[in-house]
Amino acid sequence: MWLGAAAIITDQVGRVLLVHPTYREDDRWLLPGGVVEPGEHPHAACQREITEELGLADLTLSGVLAVHSLSQHHPDIRPAAPFPGEIRYVFDGGTLTLDQAKVIRLPREELSEYAFLETRDAVQRLRPVDGQIMLAAYRARLGNTATAHLADGRHILDVPGLDRHDVHVRYRPLWDSPLNRGPVSERLPVQQAWGWCFVPDGRVVLVADPGPRGALPMLPGGTVEKADTMPEATLHREAAEEAQLILTDPVRLGWVLDETGEVYGGMGPNCRLRLAARVTGIGPAAVDPATGRPFARLLATPAQAAALLGWARRGRGRPDSPLKRPGSAGACPPLAPPASRKSRQRGCS
């Protein structure tokens, strides 16, 4: 069998790096990487290929995200191709800063271009099996789960939650609408209320609405309706409808300004409230009345949630994440002791 090595490298908003080879007849893109030479360790081969292909000699590769075996009879292999099968290691290449991305240099005889792509777009440029490998490896990194073991694009062992629900990162451009910590102005209507909903071990509940291109995660919450007496009531209602959560002790973290209200027909300035609350009960999955579909429910650490929501910046949460120093204004409600080591290793579920 051939032996290959590749890397998952992302930019600061979670887009994955792909390269376009000049030698492929099918015009498909690839993860950066290449063939492991005889006697070479896959980690060393991946480091060498990253240096040769991208000019990133100082890039640090960490854990193995996925190991994949591809049989010679897989439908993505051209008939009569001299292909004995392949085993591929996929390493975590980490996140590139803007300055690091600027120094990427390609060998033009081998690669014509590179691009950072949202995973839902990346899978369209990869061969189907390569897209499956990329997603499994990327989700192992997001969920902080064990190395994914795959054969012909499918998980050999239990399918992790992010793969089972086909969850993608909710891509957001480099945009940071500031979180206002003070009270909401009386002149600003509150149109939305969203919440960081904590279970006793300190993780938060995310919901994801399945769609034809995969599921995008979000915090429970939604539009404030006329029947809601206050935004906290909106969070209680939406959390129950979307995720069957019973909440207690909601606190306000702050609010984000929507200057145009375009989503509400151009109503003008309004705000979107951010809250945090404790989860005291979870019911069986049910159909969301607003969409007619059951939402996927995910448990994630706050840092994992920030990454899935597209709010991560160099490993830190977005300003409206409730990851703040103790005693600061708007601090989240008291929680039970941190998760055990075993539950932390499980990652997103």
C-alpha positions in Angstrom: 0.0 0.0 0.0 1.0 3.6 -0.5 1.5 5.7 2.7 0.4 9.4 2.7 0.4 12.2 5.2 -1.7 15.4 5.2 -2.6 18.2 7.6 -5.7 20.1 8.7 -4.7 23.8 8.8 -7.2 26.6 9.4 -7.3 30.4 9.4 -8.5 32.4 12.4 -12.2 32.1 11.5 -12.1 28.3 11.1 -11.8 27.9 7.3 -9.7 24.9 6.2 -6.7 25.3 3.8 -6.8 23.4 0.5 -4.3 23.4 -2.4 -5.0 23.0 -6.1 -2.5 20.6 -7.8 -1.5 21.0 -11.4 -1.1 17.3 -12.0 -4.7 16.1 -11.3 -6.8 15.3 -14.3 -10.1 15.6 -12.3 -9.4 19.2 -11.2 -10.0 18.3 -7.6 -8.3 20.0 -4.7 -6.3 18.4 -1.8 -5.3 18.9 1.8 -1.7 19.9 1.9 0.6 16.9 2.3 1.9 14.1 0.1 3.6 10.7 -0.1 5.7 9.3 2.7 9.1 8.2 1.4 10.6 4.8 2.2 11.9 4.8 5.8 10.3 8.2 6.6 7.9 8.7 9.5 4.5 10.1 8.5 4.9 13.1 10.8 8.3 13.9 9.2 6.8 13.5 5.8 3.9 15.8 6.5 6.3 18.4 7.9 8.5 18.1 4.8 5.5 18.4 2.5 4.2 21.5 4.3 7.6 23.1 4.0 7.9 22.2 0.3 4.3 23.0 -0.7 3.6 26.1 1.4 6.9 27.4 2.5 5.9 27.1 6.2 9.0 25.6 7.7 8.2 26.5 11.2 4.6 25.2 11.3 4.1 22.9 14.3 2.2 19.7 13.7 0.5 18.2 16.7 -1.7 15.1 17.2 -3.0 12.6 14.7 -6.6 13.6 13.9 -7.4 10.7 11.6 -6.0 7.5 10.1 -7.7 6.4 6.9 -7.3 3.3 4.7 -8.4 3.4 1.1 -9.0 0.2 -0.9 -8.0 -0.1 -4.5 -11.7 -0.9 -5.4 -13.1 2.3 -4.0 -15.4 4.1 -6.6 -13.3 7.2 -6.4 -10.4 5.4 -7.9 -10.1 5.6 -11.7 -10.6 2.1 -13.3 -7.4 0.4 -14.4 -5.3 2.9 -12.3 -2.1 1.4 -10.8 -3.3 1.9 -7.3 -2.5 -0.7 -4.6 -4.5 1.1 -1.9 -3.4 3.8 0.6 -3.1 4.5 4.3 -3.1 8.2 5.2 -2.3 10.0 8.4 -4.0 13.4 9.0 -2.2 15.7 11.4 -3.4 18.8 13.2 -1.6 21.7 11.6 -3.2 24.3 13.9 -4.4 27.8 13.1 -2.5 30.3 10.9 -2.4 34.0 11.8 -2.9 36.6 9.1 0.8 37.2 9.1 1.6 33.5 8.7 -0.9 33.1 5.8 0.8 36.0 4.0 4.1 34.1 3.7 2.6 31.0 2.0 4.6 30.4 -1.2 3.6 27.6 -3.7 5.8 25.6 -6.0 4.1 26.7 -9.3 5.1 23.5 -11.1 3.1 21.5 -8.6 0.4 23.7 -7.1 -1.5 26.5 -8.9 -3.3 28.1 -6.0 -4.5 27.7 -2.4 -7.6 28.8 -0.6 -9.1 28.9 2.9 -12.6 27.5 2.6 -15.6 26.9 4.9 -15.9 23.1 5.2 -19.2 23.0 3.4 -17.5 24.6 0.4 -14.3 22.6 0.8 -16.1 19.3 0.4 -17.3 20.4 -3.0 -13.7 20.8 -4.2 -12.4 17.5 -2.9 -13.1 14.0 -4.1 -16.0 12.6 -2.1 -13.7 10.3 -0.1 -11.2 13.1 0.6 -14.1 15.3 1.8 -15.1 12.5 4.2 -11.6 12.3 5.5 -11.2 16.1 5.9 -14.5 16.4 7.8 -13.7 13.5 10.2 -10.3 14.9 11.0 -11.5 18.5 11.4 -14.4 17.4 13.6 -12.0 15.3 15.7 -10.0 18.5 16.3 -13.2 20.6 17.1 -14.6 18.0 19.4 -11.3 17.1 21.0 -12.1 13.5 20.5 -9.8 10.5 20.0 -8.1 9.9 16.6 -10.7 9.0 14.0 -10.2 5.6 12.3 -11.7 5.3 8.9 -11.9 2.9 6.0 -13.0 4.0 2.5 -14.4 7.2 4.0 -16.4 5.7 6.8 -15.8 5.4 10.6 -14.7 2.0 11.6 -15.7 2.5 15.3 -18.5 4.5 16.8 -19.4 7.6 14.8 -18.8 10.8 16.9 -21.6 13.2 17.4 -20.4 16.0 15.1 -20.1 13.4 12.2 -23.4 11.7 13.1 -25.3 15.0 12.8 -23.1 16.3 9.9 -22.2 19.5 11.9 -20.2 22.2 10.3 -18.6 25.3 11.8 -20.9 28.3 11.5 -18.5 30.5 9.5 -18.3 34.1 10.3 -16.0 36.7 8.6 -13.6 38.6 10.7 -16.4 40.5 12.3 -16.7 41.5 16.0 -19.8 43.4 16.8 -19.0 44.7 20.3 -21.0 43.3 23.3 -22.5 46.2 25.3 -22.3 45.3 29.0 -24.7 48.0 30.2 -28.5 48.1 30.3 -30.4 48.1 27.1 -31.4 51.6 26.0 -35.2 52.2 26.3 -35.1 53.4 22.7 -33.8 50.0 21.4 -36.3 47.2 21.0 -35.0 43.8 21.9 -35.7 41.6 18.9 -33.7 38.4 19.8 -32.6 36.6 22.9 -30.0 33.8 22.8 -28.5 31.9 25.8 -25.4 30.0 26.9 -27.2 27.1 28.6 -25.0 25.3 31.1 -25.4 21.7 32.2 -24.0 20.7 35.7 -20.6 19.6 34.5 -19.9 23.1 32.9 -20.6 22.2 29.3 -23.1 24.1 27.2 -25.9 22.9 25.0 -25.9 23.8 21.3 -28.6 23.0 18.8 -28.1 22.4 15.1 -30.8 22.5 12.4 -30.1 19.7 9.8 -30.1 20.9 6.2 -29.1 19.7 2.7 -25.6 21.0 3.1 -25.2 19.9 6.7 -26.1 21.3 10.1 -25.0 24.6 11.5 -24.8 25.0 15.3 -26.3 27.8 17.3 -27.1 28.8 20.8 -30.7 28.1 21.9 -32.8 31.2 21.4 -34.6 33.2 18.8 -37.0 36.1 18.1 -38.9 37.8 20.9 -42.6 37.3 20.2 -45.5 39.5 21.4 -46.6 36.8 23.9 -43.2 36.9 25.6 -43.4 39.1 28.7 -39.6 39.7 28.6 -36.6 38.5 26.7 -35.9 35.9 29.4 -39.2 34.4 28.6 -38.1 34.1 25.0 -35.1 32.1 26.0 -37.2 29.8 28.2 -39.6 29.2 25.4 -37.1 28.8 22.6 -34.8 26.5 24.7 -37.8 24.3 25.4 -39.0 24.2 21.8 -35.6 23.7 20.2 -33.8 21.6 22.7 -36.4 20.5 25.3 -34.4 22.3 28.0 -35.7 23.5 31.4 -33.7 26.6 32.5 -33.3 28.5 35.7 -31.6 31.7 36.9 -31.0 33.4 33.5 -28.7 36.4 33.7 -27.9 39.0 31.1 -24.4 39.0 29.7 -25.0 42.0 27.4 -26.4 42.9 24.1 -25.3 43.4 20.4 -26.5 46.3 18.3 -28.2 45.6 15.0 -28.1 48.9 13.3 -30.4 48.2 10.4 -32.9 45.5 11.4 -32.7 44.2 7.9 -33.8 40.7 8.9 -37.0 42.3 10.3 -37.8 44.3 7.2 -35.4 47.2 7.8 -37.1 48.2 11.1 -34.0 50.2 12.1 -31.8 49.9 15.2 -32.5 47.1 17.6 -30.6 44.8 19.8 -29.9 41.1 20.3 -29.7 40.0 23.9 -27.1 37.5 25.2 -27.9 35.5 28.4 -26.6 32.6 30.4 -28.7 30.1 32.4 -28.5 26.8 34.2 -30.1 23.7 32.7 -32.1 21.9 35.3 -34.0 19.5 33.1 -33.7 17.9 29.6 -36.6 16.2 27.9 -36.7 13.7 25.0 -35.9 15.1 21.5 -39.0 16.6 19.8 -39.9 18.5 16.7 -39.3 22.2 16.8 -42.6 23.9 16.0 -41.0 26.7 14.0 -39.2 24.4 11.6 -41.1 21.1 11.7 -37.9 19.3 12.3 -36.1 18.0 15.4 -32.9 19.8 16.1 -29.7 18.0 16.9 -28.5 18.6 20.4 -24.8 18.9 21.2 -22.8 19.2 24.4 -19.6 21.1 24.2 -17.2 23.0 26.4 -17.5 26.8 26.1 -14.2 26.8 24.1 -15.5 24.1 21.8 -18.8 26.0 21.4 -17.0 29.2 20.5 -15.1 27.3 17.8 -18.2 25.7 16.4 -20.0 29.0 16.4 -17.2 30.6 14.5 -16.3 32.9 17.4 -12.8 31.6 18.2 -9.9 33.9 17.8 -6.4 32.5 18.5 -8.0 30.0 20.9 -10.0 32.6 22.8 -13.8 33.0 22.8 -15.7 35.9 21.3 -16.4 38.9 23.6 -19.9 37.8 24.4 -18.8 34.3 25.6 -19.3 33.9 29.3 -15.6 33.0 29.8 -14.7 35.9 32.1 -12.8 36.5 35.3 -14.8 35.7 38.5 -16.7 38.6 39.9 -16.9 40.6 36.6 -20.2 42.2 35.5 -22.6 39.7 33.9 -20.8 36.6 35.2 -22.5 33.4 34.5 -24.5 31.7 37.2 -22.9 29.3 39.7 -22.1 25.8 38.2 -21.4 22.4 39.6 -17.8 21.3 39.9 -15.9 20.9 36.5 -16.3 17.8 34.4 -14.3 14.7 35.3 -11.3 13.8 33.2 -13.2 11.1 31.5 -16.1 13.4 30.5 -13.7 16.0 29.2 -12.1 13.5 26.9 -15.4 12.7 25.3 -15.6 16.2 23.8 -18.6 17.2 21.8 -21.4 14.5 22.0 
